[in-house]
Amino acid sequence: MKRCRIIPSLVATLLTLGLSASEPKLLWETTGFMSPESAIYDEVRNVIYVSNLATRGKEAVPGDGFISKLSPAGEIIELKWVTGFDNPKGVTLANGRLYVGDDNDLVEVDINAGKVVARHQPQDGPGQFNDVTADAMGNVYVCSGRLHTIFRLQHDQFEPWVKLDRAQTGGLNGLRAESNRLLLGGWTLKNAHGEEQLGHLSTVDLTTKKVGRIGRQPISRIDGIEPDGQGGYTVTDWVTGQVSAVTADGVPTTLMTLGQGTADHEYIIEQQTLIMPSMLEGKVRAFQWTP
């Protein structure tokens, strides 16, 4: 049964109390989800969509994943708004649609109808897709963990876009489009001595497909990547629950540490609000945070 706890918190109030506006402050938390993995805010409809894996691991039941619809105040509008997914993970909005990275395919949802209208699958079999993002032109990109390839959906054509070198990027999780490049969040990477280290932010130029890197410092096992509106980013670490701010040149600072399973988050820049799904707790939390 869901429980929504709303905590009044305005930046002005924080300043009055003498608290730092850069320290995340809990606004609300809502329970009742089933392995929530990713969240995104729909500004047009003023709602938040949350992907739920439902059962997972050895106990996973095929087809029981779903998308929830949530109000900005943390109230569940419809828990199982769209159903029929295996393990829905990353979500993005483009072209009036909601796109979802699932085990087998990139799933396209008609938002107005609240139903799946298309499934895009690689010719080489299941993509084990995770995060998904869209550029300003409406092209949708999704990362295949099995094939270590970024696929692109452009004008209804779904094709491999760039094959990545795991030795350069590490195992990938997070994905985020910017004006001229994609950001890729690495999980872990072996260094020149064969030692495993934390992941970093890689980049792929949208025109040349050249792969680069932001900074030289390991950051975390990057799950979610969100721009902070000031040239930097926030990232999450699923394993440790660590939430970090990362500068434009790749220097991380820990903002807070939540529980294991802190997954692919959303940062609403205009509202200065972090939306944090917690997969293992079955919760979604919102925090006020000013970069």
N, C-alpha and C positions, 0 to 999 in steps of 0.2 A: 504494500500500500504506500502510495507516495506521501512524502512529507516535505513541505516547502517552508523554509525558515527565512524570512526577509529581515535584513538588518539595515536600517537607514544609515546611509553613509554618503555624504557629499564632500567634495574636496574642501569647500568652505568650512564645513564642520570639523574636518580633520585639522585644518590650519588653526581654527579657534582653539582646539584642544592641544595644540602644540605638537601634533604628530607629523611625521614626514609624509609628504604627498607621494614620495617615490616608493614607499613601503606598501605592498598590496594589502588591502583591507577587505575582509569578507563582506559581501553584500547579501548573498543568499546561498543556500544549498538545497538541492532537491534530490530525494531518493526515489526509488521505484523503477530505475532503469535496469537493463540486463546487458552487462558488459558494454557500456557506452564508450565508443572509441574516438569519434570526431564530432565537432560542432561547427556550425557556420550560421552567421546572422544574415537574414534576408531583409535588407533595408526597405525594399518596396512593400513587403507585407508585414513588416515589423514583427517577425517571428524568428525563432532559432530552430534549426534542424539538427538532430542528434542521431548519429548512426549507432545501432546496437547489434553487437555480434550475437546476442542471446547465448545459447549454449556454445561452448568452445572447447578446443582440445580434444581429448579422447572421447568426451561425452557429447561432442557436437552433433546436433541434429540438423541435417541438410535442410535448407529452406526456411529456418525459423528466425533468421535475422530480419530486422526491421528498422524503419526510420521514425523517430518521434518528432512531434511538433511542440515547441515550448515557447511560452511568452517571455519577453525581456525581463519580467519580474520573477521568473523562475517557476511559473505554474505550468504543469503539463496540460496542454490543450488536447492532445491526442497521442497516447502512448504508442500505439501501433498504427501510425498514419499511413505508411506504405510498407507492405510486407513482401515476402517472397525472395529474400536475399539469403545467401549462405553465411558469409561473415563480412558484412558491409563495414568498410573502414573510412578512408578519406572521402570528403564531400566537397563539391564546389558548385558555384552558380554561374551559368552562362547561357546566352541565347534563350532566356526564359525557361530554362530547364535546370533541374538538379542532377548533377552527375555524381555517381558513387563508384568507388573502387571496390570490387567484390573479388572473391576467390577466382572465379572463372573468367569474368568479363567486366568491362566498364558498362555500368547500368545507367540508362537515361530515364529520368522521371519527369512526367508532365506535372508541374506543380499545381496548376489549376484543377486538374482532374484527380490529382493524388494517386497516380498509378504509373507503373512501369510501361514505357512505350517502345524501348529498344534496348538490346543487349549487344555489345560490341566485343568480339572475342578474337584473339590472335589466331592465325592459321596454324601455329605450332602448338596449339592446345592451351590449357588454362594458364593465365598469366600470373596467378597469385598476386593480384593487384593490391596495392596499398593506397598511398596518398594520390590525390588528384588535384589539378589546378587548371586555371584558364587564363589566357593572355587577353589583352585589350581587344583583339580582333575576334574573340570568341572561339579560338582554337583551344581544345581541351587536351591536357597532357596527363598521363597516368603512368606510374612506375611499376614495372613487372619485377617482382623479387626473384622469380624462377629464372627469367631470361636476362636479368640485369640490363633491361632495355627500357627506355622511355618511349611510349607509344603516343601518337597524336591522332586525335579525331578532328578532321578538317573537312567541312562540307560533306559530312556523312561518310567520308573515307577514313577508315581506321587502319593505320599502318605503323610499323616500327619507325621511329623518328631518329633516335640515336642509340647506338650500342655503347655501353659504358665499360670502362676498365675497373674492375673491383679493386685492383692494387692501387689505383689512383683515388677512387672515391670512397672505398670501403663499402660494406653492405649498406644499402640505402633504405631510408624510411620516409622522411619528410620531403615535401615537394612544394615549391611556391614560385609562381610566375611574377616577374617584375616587368618593367617597360621594355627592356632589351635582353633579358636573360631569365633563365630558370635558376632557382636556388635548390640545391639538393642537400638533404640532411643525412650525414653518415651515421651509422650505428657504431661500428668499430672498424679499425684499420690496423694492419701490420706495418710497423715502421721499417726502416732500412736494416735493422738488426733482427727482424723477424718477431719483434715483441708486439703484442696487441696493445693498442692505445685507443683512447676515446675518439669518437668521430668528429668531423669538422664540416663546415659549409663549403660545398663545391658549387661551381657555376657552369652553366652551359649557355653560350651566346645563341640567341634565337635566330640570328642570321647565318653565322658561320658554323655553328655547332661546336665551337672550340670550348674545351673544358678547362676551367680554371679553379681557383681556390680563394676563399676569403681568409686572410691571415695564415699564420703557421702554427698557431696554438691549438692543441686538442680542446674540444668544447664539452661534449657529452655524447651519450647515445641519443642522437637527435631524433625525436618523433615529430612534434609539431614545430612549424616555423611561421612566425607572424611578424610583419613589419610593425614598428612602433610609432610610425608617423613622423619620426625625427631622424630618419636615416639608419637606425639600428633595428634590432629584431628581438623577439622573445622566442625561446626554444624550450622544449620539455624533454626530460629524460624519463622514459617509461620505467626503467629498472629502479632508479633511486627516488623518483618523484621530484627531482630537482627542477625548478623553473629558473631559467637564467635570462638575463638581458645580455645581448651581444652587440658590441659596437659595430660600426660600418667596416672597420678593419679587423674584425674577428676576435675581439677581446671579451671574454665572458665574465659576468658578475652574477652571483647567486641572488635571486630575489626572494625565494622561499623554497621550502621543501615540503611536499605533500606526500601522500602514500604511494607505494609501488602501484603501477598501472595508470599513472597520470599520462594522458595520451594526447591526441591531436587537438589542440586548443584553438580558440578564436580570440582575436583582440579587436574590439570595436573602437577604432581610433577616435571617432567623434564623441563617443560616450566614455572613453578611457576605461573600458571594461574588459577584463579577461574572463572568458568562459572556459572552464576547465573540466573536461570529462575525466572521471576516475573509473577506469574499467573494472578493477577488482572490488571496488566499494559499491558499484552500482549507483554512483552519484554524479551530479553535475553541480559545480560551484561557480559563482561569479565573484570577481574581486575588482574593486576600484584600484586603478594603478595609473600614475602619471609618470611618463619617462623622465 
